[in-house]
Structure formats: structure tokens, C-alpha cells
Amino acid sequence: MNDKKIMQLLSDTKTIALIGISPKTARPSYQVMAYLQQAGYKVLPINPGQEGKQILGEKVYAKLSDIDMHIDIVDIFLRTEFVGEIVDEAIKVKASAVWMQLGIDNEKAAAMARNAGLEVVVDRCTKIEHTRLIG
């Protein structure tokens, strides 16, 4: 996806489901969530092992289907082999986009998401791209 489309996606987004959030403050997923919250997004943390707890003031969910609001971006912080399952769920909940973080590139899952009408960003960081394109 080119810069113009990424900037438009980030500008139109209100709600981000962050898959693979860690409660550890030194982890990239935690730092990205904190940044995205400060940028004005509603960030919903997803981590089955932390379900029901709070991270950065938000209730942690076990899976996307537990969320009862529209999700603009599904931001994935899981290893590549788990992405297909997440994309399946993103399609089922009618998310608008799937975003695979740095180092995550699953072309089969990306094609599946595109075929279902979702926007797809691969191997990029939401925090880095937001800082670079929007500030």
C-alpha cells in the first residue's frame, strides 16, 4: 500500500483492535498502543491470556468477535503463522483493514483479506507510519 493510501486509512480510522498486546511496558505492542491512544484512537487490546484485565486503561478481550463495535484496523503483533486465523476472524467481524506489523508478511492471508474487501498493510508499524505521515 502506498503512502497516500496509508495516510488516508490512518486518517479515517477511529477504532483499532491490537492483537497480541503485552502488559509489559518495554514490549513494542504496549508502546504502540500507548502511542495510538495518545494520537486519539480507541485501541482495543486482544490477548486471550490477559482477558478481562486492563492494559493502558482498556479492557482486554480474548478475540475480535468479543468486541461489540466496528473495528477499523486489526493491528497484528503475532508471528506470521498465526495471521491467517486472525484474518479469517477480521473478515467475519467485518473489519475495514488488516495491518501486519514489522516483520510480519503472510501473502496468503493478505490476499484472502483483499479478496474479502479489506485494506491490507504488510510489514509496517502503525506508530512509525503515523508519526511519518501524520505526525
Order of alpha helices (4+ residues) and beta strands (2+ residues): alpha-beta-alpha-beta-beta-beta-beta-alpha-beta-alpha-beta-alpha
